[in-house]
C-alpha cells in the first residue's frame, strides 16, 4: 500500500534530479521487498517507467547505500542489471530502469532448471570480472559480526546451534590460513533478485549487500539459496571454472555451510529487532539447521582438508 508519506518522500527525492525537477511522480507500490519499500514511478516527460527503492527503517545500520549504488552501476555497465538513472545521496533512494511487462520475478521453482542456473553462472562470471567495490566485507566478517550481535544482545539460539558455530569456526580457521580470493560479490541471491525475460534473458538486481568477498562463498550462497544438489553443484562449478577443480569445489561446499550460518544468524537477529509480518525466527532456525546438516555430510572433513 502506498502512503501519502511515500508519495511525498519520492516527490521530494526525485525532484533533486535536475532532469525530473518540477514533475511530481505517479507512484505505485511494487510488492515483495523484505528490506526496502519498492515503487514503480511515472514522471511526465520521461518515456520509460522508473523503479524506486526507499531504504527500510533501520537498514542504515547494516547497508551502505553508496556502496550498493556503486555496485548496481557497474553491474549495469556489464550488461547484467537494469540501468541506474539517479541516486539520491540525501535519502539513499535509488532509481533505476523499470523493465516492465517483458520481465517477471524469478521463483525458487524456476531454479530447478539447469539451463537457468547455467545462465546465472555466466552472469556471475561477468559480474566477478568488474572492478573491485568500494567496500570489502568477507563472509568471515559477516558471520563474526552477527555472532558479536547475538552475544551482545543475548539473542537465544537453538540448543544445537553450538555445533553449528563450532563447525563455522573450524572452517573459518582454514580459510584464514589459506587466504581468500576476493571478487565483487552480490551476497544476496534470493530468487526475487533475478528477473527473467520473455526472450530468455536474465538480470540480477538489488545490490544492497554487495561487497568484495570470497568467490567460492558467492557461488555457494547461490547454490544454497537455489537448493542445488551436490552433483549439480559440481557441474556448475565446472562451468564457472572451465575445468574440474576439486579444491575449488571443496571450498564451495564448505562455504554452503558458512552461508547458511550467516543468514541463519541474520534471521534470528532480525526476529529480535524488527516488527514485521515475515517470520524471521522460522527463517533463521531453518537456515541454521541446514548449516548443521552440511557439517554432518560424510565428505565434510575431506572438504575441510582441501581448503
ZINOR-V762838 format. One line per field, one symbol per residue. ss: DSSP state (@ for helix, = for strand, . for the rest). phi: phi as a letter, one per 20 degrees, with the letter a starting at -180 (. if undefined). Layout:
# ZINOR-V762838
ss = ???
phi = ???
This chain:
# ZINOR-V762838
ss = ...@@@@@@@@@@@...........=====.....=======.......======...@@@...@@@@@@@@@@@@@......=====....=====..@@@===..@@@@@.@@@@@@@@@@@@@@@.......=..@@@@@@@@@@@@@@........@@@@@@@@@@@@@@@@@@...====.....@@@====....===......====@@@@@@@@@@@....@@@@@@@@@@@@....@@@@@@@@@@@@@@@@@@@@@@@@@@@@......@@@@@@@@@@@@@@@@....@@@@@@@.
phi = .eeffgffffffffffegfdgndffedcfdfofeddddbddccgndfdfcedcegfgnfffccefffgfffffffffendbffedaceffdnfddcfefmffccffcgfgefefffffffffffgfffeffgefcdbegfgfffffffffffdlffdggefgfffffgfffffffffenddecfdfmbefgfedddefenfccdcmdgdfafbffffgfffffffelfffffgfffffffenafbffffffffffffffffgfffgfffffedddcffefffgffffffffgfffefgdgfffgfef
